[in-house]
Amino acid sequence: MQCKPLSDQYSGFNPGQLRSVDDPTQCVTSGFTATQDKNAPVQYVPDKHAPITLQPCASEDNDILQRQWMSYFGDDRCPPFIDYHGHKSNPYFGRVVENQDHSLTFSLNNGRGQKDYLRLSDTDVPYKCSA
């Protein structure tokens, strides 16, 4: 995880970019950004089915960095899992769901259990920053 936020718009629990082990210049990137005003439905740009991809890691505060900003939950979970968070005003998206074209996208946490969360594949991978 790249952990140092580039502005005060970012927060989260153990936040940062999730980088590829094979190519640390590539980051897990949500296909959408999402905002939610109080008591209003979530607004997705471009839409809630936009797939998760690996993209070059953003190094400046922009839309790409917002789509790459994750929170890591691992201290008391085995294996650890990742939420897509974006800006601190955005909702947390912890579930991963399959689209009709078999691509994957993030989905809002909804309390249905943890079988479809984005998880690290190796339980021995510790949380560490590469700032």
C-alpha positions in Angstrom: 0.0 0.0 0.0 1.1 3.5 -0.8 0.0 5.3 2.3 0.7 8.9 2.3 -2.3 11.0 1.2 -1.6 13.8 -1.3 -4.3 16.0 0.2 -6.7 16.2 3.2 -9.5 14.9 1.0 -8.3 11.3 1.7 -8.7 9.3 4.8 -9.7 5.7 5.8 -8.5 2.9 8.0 -4.9 2.1 7.0 -5.4 4.0 3.7 -3.5 4.0 0.5 -3.1 2.6 -3.0 -3.0 -1.1 -3.5 -0.1 -1.8 -5.8 0.7 -4.9 -7.9 3.4 -7.2 -6.5 4.5 -8.0 -10.1 4.6 -4.3 -11.2 4.5 -1.8 -8.3 3.8 1.0 -10.8 0.3 -0.5 -11.4 -2.6 0.0 -8.8 -6.0 -1.6 -8.3 -8.4 1.0 -9.7 -12.1 1.3 -9.3 -14.0 1.9 -12.5 -16.1 4.6 -10.9 -16.2 7.4 -8.4 -19.1 7.6 -6.1 -20.6 10.3 -3.8 -23.5 10.3 -1.4 -25.2 13.2 0.1 -27.0 12.7 3.4 -30.2 10.7 2.9 -29.7 10.5 -0.9 -28.9 7.6 -3.2 -25.3 7.0 -4.2 -24.3 8.8 -7.4 -21.8 6.9 -9.6 -19.6 8.3 -12.4 -19.6 6.9 -15.0 -21.8 4.0 -13.6 -21.8 1.4 -10.9 -20.9 -1.5 -13.2 -17.6 0.1 -14.4 -14.9 -2.7 -13.8 -12.0 -2.9 -11.5 -8.7 -2.7 -13.4 -4.9 -2.3 -12.9 -3.9 1.2 -14.0 -0.7 3.2 -13.6 -0.5 4.5 -10.0 -1.5 8.1 -9.7 1.1 10.4 -8.1 -1.0 13.6 -8.0 -4.4 14.4 -6.5 -6.8 13.7 -9.4 -9.7 11.4 -10.4 -7.4 8.4 -10.8 -6.0 8.7 -7.3 -9.5 9.0 -6.0 -10.4 5.7 -7.7 -7.2 4.1 -6.3 -7.6 5.1 -2.7 -8.4 2.0 -0.5 -8.6 1.1 3.1 -6.9 -2.0 4.5 -8.6 -4.1 7.3 -6.3 -6.8 8.5 -5.2 -6.6 12.1 -8.1 -8.7 13.3 -9.2 -10.4 10.1 -7.7 -13.4 8.5 -7.2 -13.0 5.6 -7.1 -9.2 5.5 -9.5 -7.4 3.1 -9.6 -4.1 1.2 -12.4 -1.5 0.8 -12.5 1.0 -2.0 -12.8 4.4 -0.3 -11.9 7.4 -2.5 -12.3 10.7 -0.8 -13.2 10.8 2.9 -16.7 12.0 1.9 -17.3 8.9 -0.3 -19.0 5.7 1.0 -17.0 2.6 1.5 -17.3 -0.1 -1.1 -16.1 -3.4 0.4 -17.8 -6.1 -1.7 -16.7 -7.2 -5.1 -19.4 -8.4 -7.5 -19.3 -9.9 -11.0 -20.9 -8.0 -13.9 -22.7 -9.8 -16.8 -19.5 -9.5 -18.9 -17.6 -11.3 -16.1 -15.7 -8.3 -15.1 -15.6 -7.3 -11.4 -16.7 -4.1 -9.8 -16.9 -2.8 -6.3 -20.3 -2.7 -4.5 -21.5 -1.1 -1.3 -21.1 -3.0 2.0 -24.4 -4.5 2.8 -23.9 -6.8 5.7 -24.3 -10.1 3.8 -21.2 -11.7 5.1 -17.6 -11.5 3.9 -17.3 -14.1 1.2 -17.2 -11.6 -1.6 -14.9 -9.0 -0.2 -11.6 -8.1 -1.9 -9.0 -10.0 0.2 -5.2 -10.4 0.1 -4.3 -13.8 -1.2 -1.7 -14.6 1.4 -2.5 -14.3 5.1 1.2 -13.8 5.8 1.3 -10.5 3.9 1.7 -7.8 6.6 0.4 -4.3 6.2 3.2 -1.9 5.4 3.6 1.4 3.8 6.0 2.2 0.9 5.9 6.0 1.3 
